[in-house]
């Protein structure tokens, strides 16, 4: 596969995520104020877009409380720093089976809700982008399944499209790209679509370059893609994404470390990614350039532009 180096690159910072990282680094933001400030620091460092999850302010545990999303987005919108808002819609499909001998009923931690409830915060906050995890996957833990059925994805996709929000299609394996193309063919999602290639997440696509090339080869012509890797592979994947003709994601959702033994902030990860992108000869795009490229609409809650 020949190189197809990006000349202009937008950088997304995944600020906090929903993984159990809150006790592994004191720099993972928890409260809405901390998440908003970390997102704005990342924007000042060069991120055009911030990808937002929320957490319980007291425990740091992942949350899908719409009030927390509203506080974070209001804080970011009220600031002087411009940035594209990308809210997760990935929570609410967590199935924890009861074990190999008695898988049913589901075990503690199961959180299964309907399509409309999974998008309540998106409808309220009206970000430019929200995520759509485009498939079901065995996800790291022994009996945990990230559940996104074709019916659920069609229902969520139609609602996201009706809201005027652009879905970022999260693809953890090639079959997810296959179904993303199907959703566009059916008219559930619009083309050209926006795709995030999620590499190295157990047990999806491994983070070797051959698999990345296979994923990139399955992105339809004219679509836009970004890619990321986890942990120590985060920065190498900045280069790999740019060299493959794509865009970049970094942040504490995917990696806690700046170097061995040194915990990172989101802004530090963004700064390092900016250096890599520019050293490859590409230009880092700002938020308005990203909006213009992808046809994004910046709105306040209630639909006001």
Backbone bond lengths (Angstrom), bond angles and torsions (degrees), N, CA, C in turn:
res aa  C-N    CA-C-N  psi(-1)  N-CA   C-N-CA  omega(-1)  CA-C   N-CA-C  phi
1 X - - - 1.471 - - 1.518 109.08 -
2 X 1.338 119.16 118.95 1.466 120.95 -177.48 1.525 111.41 -69.68
3 X 1.335 114.97 156.66 1.454 119.81 174.87 1.522 110.21 -66.06
4 X 1.310 116.03 143.66 1.469 122.15 175.90 1.521 107.32 -137.33
5 X 1.321 115.81 71.68 1.455 121.62 -167.12 1.525 111.28 -69.02
6 X 1.327 115.97 131.89 1.464 121.53 176.61 1.516 109.59 -70.39
7 X 1.327 116.49 137.18 1.466 120.14 175.23 1.520 111.56 -93.30
8 X 1.323 116.50 -25.34 1.467 122.19 176.55 1.520 108.43 -131.99
9 X 1.322 116.76 134.36 1.452 121.25 -171.23 1.521 110.26 -133.50
10 X 1.342 116.66 128.32 1.468 117.78 169.45 1.521 108.54 -95.87
11 X 1.307 114.67 144.88 1.452 122.40 -174.15 1.516 108.60 -116.72
12 X 1.333 116.23 124.68 1.466 122.59 176.46 1.518 109.01 -103.61
13 X 1.329 116.60 136.37 1.458 121.68 173.21 1.523 108.83 -108.57
14 X 1.341 115.81 117.94 1.472 122.12 175.52 1.526 107.18 -87.59
15 X 1.322 116.58 103.57 1.464 122.34 -158.79 1.520 113.84 -73.12
16 X 1.337 117.75 -42.99 1.469 117.83 -173.94 1.520 114.56 -142.20
17 X 1.331 119.07 -29.75 1.458 121.09 176.53 1.518 113.29 69.88
18 X 1.350 114.81 -173.92 1.457 120.43 -179.80 1.527 111.93 -122.26
19 X 1.321 116.53 10.02 1.454 119.79 177.84 1.525 111.65 -76.00
20 X 1.329 115.46 167.20 1.467 120.84 -177.32 1.530 110.13 -84.04
21 X 1.327 115.57 63.13 1.463 121.69 -177.79 1.522 112.94 -104.93
22 X 1.337 117.32 -3.77 1.461 120.07 -171.25 1.524 113.24 -63.40
23 X 1.341 116.69 -26.69 1.463 119.95 -179.85 1.526 112.65 -101.46
24 X 1.317 116.64 0.99 1.469 120.27 178.15 1.521 112.14 -95.69
25 X 1.318 116.63 -17.14 1.459 120.49 176.80 1.524 109.35 -150.44
26 X 1.336 115.96 128.00 1.461 119.96 177.50 1.518 111.43 -72.78
27 X 1.322 117.59 -6.44 1.463 121.36 -179.09 1.524 112.92 -91.30
28 X 1.341 117.28 -5.30 1.470 120.21 174.90 1.527 108.27 -73.44
29 X 1.335 118.58 118.64 1.467 119.85 -176.98 1.520 111.87 -70.47
30 X 1.350 115.27 144.78 1.464 121.28 -177.09 1.525 112.32 -116.62
31 X 1.313 117.07 -57.01 1.464 121.10 -174.19 1.531 110.04 -74.87
32 X 1.333 117.81 160.10 1.464 119.31 175.49 1.525 113.00 -55.74
33 X 1.344 117.31 -39.45 1.460 120.13 178.91 1.521 110.88 -63.50
34 X 1.346 116.71 -42.34 1.466 120.20 179.96 1.526 111.03 -67.97
35 X 1.323 117.38 -41.76 1.463 120.83 -179.54 1.524 110.05 -64.52
36 X 1.327 117.13 -44.43 1.464 120.58 179.59 1.523 110.97 -63.23
37 X 1.328 117.53 -45.00 1.455 120.10 -178.32 1.518 111.33 -65.69
38 X 1.345 117.29 -39.91 1.457 120.46 177.48 1.533 110.80 -64.88
39 X 1.330 116.54 -38.53 1.465 120.71 176.87 1.528 110.76 -63.43
40 X 1.315 117.03 -42.41 1.469 120.60 -179.78 1.523 111.19 -68.91
41 X 1.335 117.24 -37.32 1.469 120.07 174.63 1.523 110.49 -60.73
42 X 1.339 116.66 -40.88 1.461 120.58 178.28 1.526 110.99 -64.23
43 X 1.328 116.17 -39.84 1.466 119.87 178.20 1.525 110.93 -63.70
44 X 1.321 116.38 -42.19 1.467 119.78 178.76 1.524 111.67 -64.94
45 X 1.335 115.79 -27.44 1.462 120.25 179.59 1.530 112.29 -81.42
46 X 1.342 117.78 -11.61 1.453 119.91 176.38 1.512 116.28 131.12
47 X 1.338 118.61 0.07 1.470 120.20 177.23 1.526 110.04 -75.30
48 X 1.320 117.00 127.99 1.465 120.95 175.40 1.519 111.20 -79.93
49 X 1.348 116.37 -23.58 1.460 121.90 -171.72 1.524 109.50 -140.15
50 X 1.326 116.36 144.19 1.468 120.75 174.41 1.521 108.50 -122.15
51 X 1.336 114.46 131.50 1.471 122.72 179.25 1.522 107.63 -100.17
52 X 1.344 116.10 121.94 1.458 121.73 -166.55 1.525 112.50 -115.52
53 X 1.330 115.40 125.99 1.458 125.11 158.37 1.523 106.45 -110.55
54 X 1.341 117.32 164.66 1.464 120.07 172.73 1.526 109.17 -122.14
55 X 1.333 114.65 160.56 1.460 122.05 -178.02 1.520 109.95 -133.37
56 X 1.317 115.59 156.57 1.457 120.19 171.90 1.528 108.07 -62.07
57 X 1.332 118.25 122.93 1.465 119.46 -174.52 1.527 113.89 -61.69
58 X 1.324 117.28 -26.24 1.468 120.25 -177.23 1.523 112.62 -86.93
59 X 1.330 117.08 -43.43 1.460 120.21 -174.51 1.524 113.65 -100.42
60 X 1.335 116.96 -20.52 1.453 120.70 -174.12 1.514 113.82 80.70
61 X 1.338 117.91 -1.17 1.461 120.90 -179.75 1.523 110.36 -67.67
62 X 1.337 118.17 147.25 1.465 120.13 179.29 1.525 111.60 -60.11
63 X 1.322 115.52 144.61 1.462 121.70 -176.90 1.521 108.98 -137.50
64 X 1.325 116.74 157.23 1.457 121.95 170.09 1.531 110.91 -123.57
65 X 1.320 117.05 28.66 1.464 123.52 179.78 1.530 109.48 -66.40
66 X 1.342 118.77 115.97 1.471 120.14 -179.05 1.527 113.46 -58.93
67 X 1.330 117.96 -31.38 1.469 120.10 -179.99 1.520 111.12 -64.95
68 X 1.330 117.27 -35.14 1.462 120.03 177.90 1.528 110.64 -68.35
69 X 1.341 117.07 -40.73 1.465 119.58 175.99 1.521 111.15 -62.05
70 X 1.322 115.96 -41.72 1.464 118.93 -178.83 1.530 110.57 -63.97
71 X 1.331 117.54 -40.50 1.466 119.39 179.61 1.529 110.89 -64.92
72 X 1.327 116.87 -43.56 1.466 119.35 179.63 1.521 110.85 -61.68
73 X 1.330 117.21 -48.91 1.463 119.99 -176.92 1.525 111.52 -66.49
74 X 1.316 117.80 -37.49 1.464 119.65 177.02 1.521 111.06 -63.61
75 X 1.315 116.91 -42.40 1.469 120.15 178.99 1.527 111.29 -62.23
76 X 1.320 116.75 -41.83 1.462 119.73 179.87 1.521 110.69 -68.43
77 X 1.315 117.31 -43.07 1.470 120.01 -179.28 1.519 112.61 -67.55
78 X 1.330 117.45 -29.68 1.458 120.66 -178.83 1.526 112.30 -79.38
79 X 1.325 117.72 -10.53 1.464 121.16 -178.16 1.529 110.60 -79.99
80 X 1.314 115.23 165.99 1.462 120.79 179.21 1.525 112.44 -80.34
81 X 1.331 117.62 -13.45 1.461 122.21 -176.39 1.523 110.16 -91.46
82 X 1.329 116.48 125.09 1.459 121.13 -179.83 1.521 109.64 -83.46
83 X 1.322 116.47 142.95 1.459 121.92 175.32 1.526 108.54 -163.32
84 X 1.328 116.57 148.09 1.464 122.46 176.82 1.526 108.72 -77.79
85 X 1.330 116.33 134.39 1.463 122.33 -179.45 1.529 110.47 -96.12
86 X 1.324 115.21 128.91 1.457 123.11 178.21 1.528 107.06 -130.04
87 X 1.325 117.39 108.43 1.463 121.96 -178.45 1.526 110.31 -99.56
88 X 1.326 116.21 139.67 1.452 119.23 175.05 1.530 110.78 -68.18
89 X 1.323 115.37 145.51 1.463 121.23 167.24 1.523 108.87 -125.92
90 X 1.337 115.33 25.85 1.444 120.60 -173.15 1.513 115.73 -88.32
91 X 1.327 117.58 -8.83 1.459 118.72 -177.09 1.527 110.76 -90.11
92 X 1.325 115.56 156.07 1.459 120.48 -179.28 1.510 113.58 101.82
93 X 1.355 116.31 7.08 1.459 120.47 176.75 1.512 111.77 -124.46
94 X 1.330 116.43 32.44 1.466 121.71 -175.75 1.528 110.58 -91.79
95 X 1.327 116.08 116.01 1.460 122.10 178.07 1.527 108.94 -113.76
96 X 1.324 116.59 116.66 1.452 122.57 176.10 1.529 107.61 -107.54
97 X 1.310 116.59 107.05 1.464 119.76 -179.43 1.526 110.44 -71.49
98 X 1.325 115.79 156.83 1.452 120.51 -172.36 1.508 115.43 -80.18
99 X 1.325 118.49 4.42 1.458 121.45 179.74 1.508 110.96 121.97
100 X 1.312 116.30 166.77 1.462 119.95 -174.27 1.518 113.66 -69.51
101 X 1.324 118.50 -28.36 1.463 120.81 179.76 1.526 112.02 -85.06
102 X 1.331 117.08 -34.35 1.462 121.65 -178.47 1.533 108.77 -137.33
103 X 1.343 117.74 77.32 1.460 120.00 -176.16 1.523 113.97 -65.45
104 X 1.341 116.23 -25.94 1.461 119.83 178.92 1.525 109.66 -118.37
105 X 1.324 118.90 144.82 1.468 126.58 2.24 1.526 111.51 -72.41
106 X 1.348 116.97 164.18 1.463 120.44 178.68 1.530 111.74 -57.80
107 X 1.316 115.13 154.08 1.449 121.26 -176.18 1.510 113.41 -90.41
108 X 1.341 116.87 177.68 1.468 122.27 177.19 1.529 111.32 -58.27
109 X 1.312 114.78 142.27 1.460 120.60 -178.10 1.514 113.41 98.63
110 X 1.336 117.37 -12.30 1.468 120.15 175.89 1.521 109.90 -63.28
111 X 1.311 116.25 132.54 1.474 122.19 -179.88 1.525 107.52 -140.42
112 X 1.326 116.55 90.47 1.456 122.82 -176.17 1.520 109.02 -117.68
113 X 1.316 116.15 115.29 1.460 121.47 -179.79 1.527 109.38 -129.59
114 X 1.331 116.21 171.90 1.452 121.55 -176.98 1.515 113.49 -81.07
115 X 1.340 115.13 169.64 1.458 121.81 -175.78 1.528 111.94 -59.80
116 X 1.326 117.02 -45.12 1.465 119.37 -177.63 1.526 111.28 -64.38
117 X 1.344 116.90 -41.21 1.454 119.40 -179.85 1.522 111.42 -68.01
118 X 1.321 117.58 -32.66 1.461 120.12 177.80 1.522 112.19 -66.48
119 X 1.318 117.03 -17.46 1.468 121.21 -176.91 1.528 113.29 -114.00
120 X 1.331 117.95 11.43 1.472 120.44 -178.65 1.516 111.00 -56.79
121 X 1.317 117.79 -46.88 1.468 120.76 -176.98 1.523 111.63 -68.84
122 X 1.331 117.01 -30.35 1.463 120.61 177.63 1.530 110.14 -69.05
123 X 1.331 116.31 -44.26 1.459 120.21 177.78 1.528 111.78 -63.86
124 X 1.322 117.24 -33.41 1.463 121.06 -179.45 1.524 111.73 -76.38
125 X 1.332 117.07 -44.05 1.465 120.75 -172.31 1.527 113.63 -91.05
126 X 1.330 118.05 -23.09 1.459 123.45 179.57 1.528 112.75 48.79
127 X 1.323 117.62 62.87 1.462 120.23 174.32 1.520 110.29 -71.61
128 X 1.317 116.91 168.38 1.455 119.51 173.86 1.519 111.21 -67.05
129 X 1.341 116.92 -36.35 1.464 123.10 -173.87 1.525 109.11 -134.08
130 X 1.320 117.10 146.38 1.468 121.18 163.46 1.522 107.84 -137.63
131 X 1.319 116.10 156.86 1.456 119.45 -176.26 1.521 111.51 -85.78
132 X 1.335 114.64 155.51 1.460 122.73 174.27 1.519 106.90 -138.74
133 X 1.341 116.69 102.09 1.463 121.86 -179.84 1.520 108.78 -71.42
134 X 1.336 116.96 112.24 1.461 119.97 -162.22 1.525 113.83 -92.58
135 X 1.346 116.98 44.82 1.450 119.37 174.80 1.515 112.42 165.18
136 X 1.317 114.99 164.60 1.460 122.76 176.31 1.525 109.09 -89.99
137 X 1.347 116.53 145.07 1.464 119.54 -174.78 1.517 111.14 -153.80
138 X 1.339 116.22 141.36 1.458 120.76 165.57 1.521 107.36 -67.47
139 X 1.321 116.75 120.24 1.459 120.02 -165.81 1.525 109.80 -119.66
140 X 1.324 116.51 87.00 1.462 124.39 168.41 1.533 112.83 68.35
141 X 1.333 117.55 -71.57 1.456 120.12 -172.30 1.529 111.38 -68.51
142 X 1.339 116.03 162.12 1.456 122.43 -169.05 1.525 113.91 -59.32
143 X 1.331 117.50 -47.14 1.466 120.73 -174.63 1.525 112.93 -121.26
144 X 1.346 117.33 20.51 1.465 122.17 -178.47 1.526 109.91 -96.54
145 X 1.318 115.46 129.26 1.454 121.90 175.93 1.528 108.28 -121.35
146 X 1.351 116.71 123.03 1.459 121.68 171.37 1.520 106.90 -78.79
147 X 1.329 116.43 111.45 1.462 121.33 -166.76 1.522 110.94 -105.96
148 X 1.348 115.17 116.61 1.468 122.59 175.26 1.520 107.59 -141.72
149 X 1.330 116.63 89.15 1.457 121.36 -175.84 1.525 110.65 -74.03
150 X 1.335 118.44 160.55 1.459 119.81 175.81 1.528 112.94 -54.44
151 X 1.337 116.88 -41.41 1.463 119.27 179.02 1.520 112.47 -63.83
152 X 1.332 116.78 -42.90 1.464 120.77 178.88 1.527 110.30 -63.97
153 X 1.325 117.49 -42.27 1.465 120.27 -178.55 1.523 111.61 -67.78
154 X 1.335 116.85 -37.16 1.468 118.24 176.38 1.531 110.51 -64.49
155 X 1.328 116.84 -42.59 1.463 119.96 -179.82 1.527 111.27 -65.40
156 X 1.333 117.04 -45.54 1.456 120.05 178.68 1.529 111.53 -65.75
157 X 1.337 116.43 -41.16 1.458 119.93 179.70 1.518 112.76 -60.28
158 X 1.333 116.52 -42.23 1.471 119.52 178.58 1.525 111.09 -64.28
159 X 1.327 116.83 -40.54 1.466 119.90 -179.58 1.518 111.19 -67.92
160 X 1.326 117.99 -41.22 1.462 120.84 178.36 1.526 110.26 -62.32
161 X 1.326 116.69 -44.60 1.462 120.94 178.97 1.525 110.98 -61.66
162 X 1.338 117.01 -42.97 1.465 120.83 179.95 1.527 111.65 -63.85
163 X 1.334 117.62 -30.65 1.464 121.02 179.18 1.531 112.58 -75.23
164 X 1.312 117.55 -12.18 1.456 120.29 -176.61 1.517 113.14 77.98
165 X 1.339 116.49 17.75 1.463 122.62 177.09 1.526 107.82 -96.33
166 X 1.324 117.00 141.01 1.465 120.81 179.26 1.520 109.13 -87.14
167 X 1.330 118.88 124.05 1.465 120.09 177.37 1.522 110.92 -77.67
168 X 1.326 115.68 134.98 1.461 120.69 166.54 1.516 105.53 -95.67
169 X 1.327 116.96 110.39 1.450 122.64 -173.67 1.523 108.35 -80.35
170 X 1.344 116.21 111.93 1.459 121.17 -178.72 1.525 108.35 -85.50
171 X 1.337 115.83 117.54 1.455 121.12 -176.80 1.523 109.16 -116.01
172 X 1.339 115.63 115.97 1.451 122.48 -178.51 1.529 112.11 -99.51
173 X 1.330 116.83 -2.92 1.457 121.15 177.63 1.531 107.93 -166.50
174 X 1.346 116.18 169.89 1.459 119.40 -174.49 1.521 112.49 -65.33
175 X 1.333 117.96 -31.60 1.460 120.14 177.91 1.515 112.54 -62.83
176 X 1.324 117.29 -29.17 1.459 120.57 177.46 1.531 110.12 -68.21
177 X 1.318 116.70 -37.89 1.465 119.71 174.60 1.525 111.27 -65.14
178 X 1.306 116.23 -37.75 1.464 121.46 177.79 1.524 109.72 -59.24
179 X 1.341 117.03 -46.88 1.456 119.41 -179.21 1.529 111.53 -71.70
180 X 1.333 117.99 -31.10 1.476 119.96 175.09 1.526 110.32 -60.08
181 X 1.329 116.94 -42.67 1.467 119.71 177.00 1.528 110.64 -62.04
182 X 1.335 116.33 -37.62 1.457 120.35 178.45 1.525 111.27 -63.47
183 X 1.332 116.78 -42.40 1.470 120.50 179.23 1.524 111.32 -61.84
184 X 1.321 117.46 -37.06 1.464 120.37 177.04 1.521 110.61 -70.35
185 X 1.330 117.06 -42.07 1.470 120.19 179.12 1.523 111.44 -61.08
186 X 1.339 116.61 -34.68 1.464 120.74 179.50 1.520 112.57 -79.28
187 X 1.319 118.09 -9.02 1.454 120.93 -178.52 1.521 113.65 83.77
188 X 1.339 117.39 7.12 1.470 120.43 177.11 1.517 109.91 -68.23
189 X 1.333 116.55 -42.42 1.461 123.45 176.66 1.517 108.80 -116.70
190 X 1.320 115.60 156.71 1.454 121.28 -178.81 1.526 110.74 -93.51
191 X 1.333 115.16 151.88 1.458 121.48 172.95 1.533 108.86 -108.28
192 X 1.334 116.77 150.25 1.468 128.49 -2.04 1.523 110.88 -75.43
193 X 1.317 116.24 141.74 1.463 121.78 -174.47 1.525 111.04 -93.86
194 X 1.322 114.34 164.85 1.459 123.78 177.33 1.516 108.35 -109.35
195 X 1.343 117.25 128.13 1.460 122.81 -173.88 1.526 109.76 -125.64
196 X 1.332 115.97 139.92 1.462 122.10 169.98 1.534 107.95 -112.70
197 X 1.317 116.33 119.73 1.460 121.27 177.25 1.522 108.47 -89.52
198 X 1.330 115.51 114.38 1.465 122.50 -173.53 1.522 108.02 -101.21
199 X 1.314 116.72 104.49 1.455 121.92 -169.88 1.526 111.35 -105.68
200 X 1.342 115.37 136.74 1.451 120.45 173.64 1.507 115.41 83.44
201 X 1.344 117.92 12.86 1.462 120.76 177.96 1.531 107.86 -87.38
202 X 1.326 119.19 116.91 1.469 119.61 179.72 1.532 110.42 -63.67
203 X 1.301 121.36 126.45 1.444 129.41 3.97 1.511 110.29 -121.55
204 X 1.320 113.84 65.32 1.446 121.71 176.59 1.515 110.51 -103.25
205 X 1.320 116.27 -141.35 1.466 120.63 -179.06 1.521 110.29 -69.86
206 X 1.336 118.63 126.36 1.456 119.84 175.95 1.527 110.75 -66.23
207 X 1.339 115.53 160.80 1.461 118.99 -171.30 1.526 113.83 -95.18
208 X 1.335 117.57 28.59 1.466 119.44 174.10 1.533 109.10 -81.70
209 X 1.325 115.48 158.56 1.462 119.93 -173.93 1.525 112.24 -68.96
210 X 1.335 118.09 -29.76 1.466 119.76 177.85 1.524 110.71 -63.10
211 X 1.353 116.49 -40.85 1.468 119.25 178.96 1.518 110.44 -69.59
212 X 1.333 117.40 -39.83 1.460 119.24 175.81 1.524 110.79 -57.85
213 X 1.319 116.93 -43.85 1.461 119.84 178.94 1.526 111.35 -61.38
214 X 1.341 116.47 -39.30 1.466 119.66 177.33 1.526 110.91 -64.44
215 X 1.331 116.35 -40.83 1.470 119.54 178.33 1.531 110.08 -63.86
216 X 1.330 116.85 -47.49 1.465 120.28 -179.48 1.523 110.78 -60.20
217 X 1.340 116.49 -40.38 1.465 120.42 -179.55 1.521 112.01 -63.54
218 X 1.333 117.65 -22.71 1.461 121.47 -179.99 1.523 113.51 -93.44
219 X 1.338 118.12 0.07 1.458 121.02 173.68 1.525 107.85 -80.54
220 X 1.333 118.73 121.49 1.467 119.73 -177.47 1.523 113.06 -59.69
221 X 1.303 115.33 149.27 1.457 121.82 178.01 1.532 110.33 -57.61
222 X 1.313 116.01 133.96 1.464 121.07 179.37 1.513 113.87 94.07
223 X 1.331 118.23 -17.90 1.457 120.90 176.06 1.527 109.34 -77.36
224 X 1.308 116.00 160.11 1.464 122.69 178.10 1.518 108.66 -108.20
225 X 1.345 116.47 134.89 1.453 118.35 177.16 1.520 111.70 -131.37
226 X 1.314 113.60 151.83 1.453 123.86 171.18 1.519 106.41 -124.96
227 X 1.333 116.89 162.60 1.464 119.42 -179.97 1.518 110.05 -146.50
228 X 1.334 115.78 153.06 1.456 120.12 174.94 1.524 110.11 -147.41
229 X 1.335 114.67 157.19 1.449 123.15 170.89 1.511 109.68 -123.18
230 X 1.326 116.48 167.86 1.458 121.65 -173.93 1.527 111.56 -100.64
231 X 1.341 114.77 155.77 1.454 121.43 170.68 1.511 112.61 55.82
232 X 1.339 116.00 -131.75 1.455 120.78 -175.46 1.527 112.60 -66.83
233 X 1.339 117.54 -12.29 1.459 120.46 178.00 1.532 112.58 -89.55
234 X 1.340 117.20 0.43 1.461 118.12 -176.07 1.527 111.80 -60.96
235 X 1.318 118.23 -49.78 1.456 119.86 -177.32 1.527 113.28 -72.14
236 X 1.343 119.66 -39.88 1.463 117.41 172.44 1.533 113.11 -56.21
237 X 1.343 116.45 -33.31 1.463 118.91 179.41 1.524 112.69 -74.27
238 X 1.320 117.83 -20.67 1.466 119.30 170.27 1.519 109.00 -59.12
239 X 1.340 115.83 -49.92 1.466 119.75 178.55 1.522 111.43 -64.90
240 X 1.335 117.10 -43.57 1.463 120.35 -177.35 1.525 111.36 -61.66
241 X 1.339 117.19 -41.09 1.459 120.57 -179.94 1.519 111.23 -64.31
242 X 1.332 116.70 -44.57 1.470 120.38 -179.30 1.529 110.20 -65.31
243 X 1.333 117.28 -43.64 1.463 120.98 -179.46 1.523 112.11 -66.13
244 X 1.347 116.83 -22.04 1.466 121.31 179.47 1.520 112.90 -91.11
245 X 1.331 116.93 -0.32 1.464 120.67 178.99 1.506 114.27 92.53
246 X 1.350 116.74 17.83 1.453 119.98 -176.49 1.504 114.06 -114.99
247 X 1.325 114.32 -165.63 1.455 123.38 -178.95 1.527 108.34 -115.89
248 X 1.329 117.66 -176.08 1.460 120.98 -160.99 1.515 111.51 -131.63
249 X 1.343 115.76 143.24 1.465 121.45 169.61 1.530 109.06 -131.01
250 X 1.325 115.01 134.14 1.466 122.54 171.22 1.525 107.50 -135.73
251 X 1.330 117.23 179.18 1.458 120.25 176.06 1.514 112.51 134.97
252 X 1.349 114.53 168.34 1.458 121.13 -174.43 1.520 113.49 -70.17
253 X 1.323 118.98 -14.29 1.462 119.28 173.42 1.527 110.82 -60.74
254 X 1.337 116.14 -34.06 1.461 121.28 -170.79 1.524 113.69 -108.38
255 X 1.328 118.14 -17.20 1.465 121.08 -174.09 1.523 109.25 -162.28
256 X 1.336 116.72 131.16 1.465 121.38 -177.74 1.522 113.79 -98.36
257 X 1.334 117.42 -7.34 1.460 119.82 -165.17 1.528 112.52 -115.36
258 X 1.321 115.65 137.24 1.461 121.59 171.17 1.521 109.93 -84.84
259 X 1.319 116.33 -39.40 1.457 124.29 174.63 1.523 107.28 -157.94
260 X 1.299 117.45 174.73 1.458 120.46 -178.10 1.530 109.68 -57.34
261 X 1.347 116.65 120.37 1.449 122.06 177.71 1.513 115.37 84.31
262 X 1.341 117.78 -2.73 1.467 121.39 -177.94 1.521 110.00 -119.47
263 X 1.330 116.56 111.83 1.456 120.76 177.95 1.526 110.55 -70.99
264 X 1.326 115.10 147.69 1.464 121.51 -175.34 1.519 111.83 -105.26
265 X 1.320 115.45 158.28 1.461 122.83 162.48 1.525 107.42 -101.48
266 X 1.319 115.84 164.20 1.459 118.94 176.06 1.523 111.46 -60.67
267 X 1.322 117.32 -41.89 1.461 120.31 -178.69 1.524 111.20 -62.28
268 X 1.331 117.28 -39.22 1.459 119.72 179.13 1.523 111.75 -65.28
269 X 1.335 117.11 -39.34 1.463 120.11 177.76 1.525 110.70 -65.55
270 X 1.323 116.70 -39.79 1.465 120.33 177.74 1.523 110.21 -64.76
271 X 1.316 117.45 -45.35 1.466 120.63 179.80 1.526 111.28 -57.59
272 X 1.335 116.76 -42.98 1.462 119.60 179.91 1.522 110.55 -66.14
273 X 1.333 117.16 -40.37 1.462 120.41 178.60 1.526 111.43 -64.40
274 X 1.325 117.07 -40.15 1.471 120.96 177.73 1.524 109.93 -58.89
275 X 1.322 117.04 -43.47 1.463 120.92 179.40 1.521 111.02 -60.50
276 X 1.333 117.00 -44.15 1.463 120.55 179.54 1.526 110.55 -62.79
277 X 1.317 116.51 -46.83 1.473 121.03 -178.42 1.523 110.31 -59.83
278 X 1.318 116.41 -47.85 1.470 119.90 -177.85 1.520 111.82 -68.06
279 X 1.337 117.39 -34.98 1.466 119.95 177.79 1.521 112.50 -68.09
280 X 1.327 116.81 -20.68 1.464 121.01 174.79 1.533 111.64 -84.24
281 X 1.330 116.55 -1.87 1.455 120.77 177.51 1.509 114.94 91.41
282 X 1.331 117.85 9.12 1.467 121.57 179.78 1.526 110.31 -97.05
283 X 1.309 115.18 159.90 1.461 121.60 177.17 1.518 109.69 -102.28
284 X 1.332 116.93 136.52 1.462 121.59 178.32 1.529 108.73 -84.72
285 X 1.318 115.91 124.17 1.459 121.79 -177.31 1.523 110.90 -80.07
286 X 1.332 116.13 147.58 1.450 121.89 171.76 1.518 111.04 -88.01
287 X 1.341 117.13 175.41 1.467 120.11 -175.82 1.526 114.08 -62.02
288 X 1.344 117.66 -40.33 1.460 117.84 -178.40 1.518 111.19 -70.26
289 X 1.327 116.65 -35.32 1.461 119.24 175.70 1.522 111.04 -63.83
290 X 1.328 116.73 -37.16 1.464 120.36 176.28 1.524 110.33 -64.85
291 X 1.337 117.01 -43.89 1.472 119.78 177.75 1.521 110.76 -59.37
292 X 1.332 116.33 -44.79 1.462 119.86 -178.64 1.523 110.66 -63.58
293 X 1.328 116.72 -39.51 1.465 120.93 -178.09 1.534 111.07 -65.82
294 X 1.332 116.64 -41.21 1.463 120.67 -172.20 1.529 113.52 -100.98
295 X 1.322 117.80 -2.12 1.465 119.69 -178.08 1.509 112.97 69.73
296 X 1.326 116.70 36.85 1.465 121.54 -178.85 1.517 110.24 -84.07
297 X 1.324 115.64 150.13 1.454 122.10 179.29 1.514 109.56 -117.88
298 X 1.325 116.25 118.11 1.462 120.47 176.84 1.516 108.89 -82.28
299 X 1.339 115.67 119.75 1.469 120.90 -177.29 1.507 109.86 -132.91
300 X 1.310 114.81 153.24 1.455 121.16 168.43 1.527 108.27 -91.30
301 X 1.332 118.16 161.58 1.467 119.46 175.80 1.526 110.77 -52.82
302 X 1.337 115.93 140.85 1.454 120.39 -176.60 1.519 112.13 96.09
303 X 1.348 116.48 -5.45 1.457 119.98 175.16 1.500 114.91 91.12
304 X 1.338 118.11 7.00 1.463 120.65 -178.56 1.516 109.17 -78.83
305 X 1.316 117.16 128.60 1.470 121.55 -178.51 1.512 109.39 -75.79
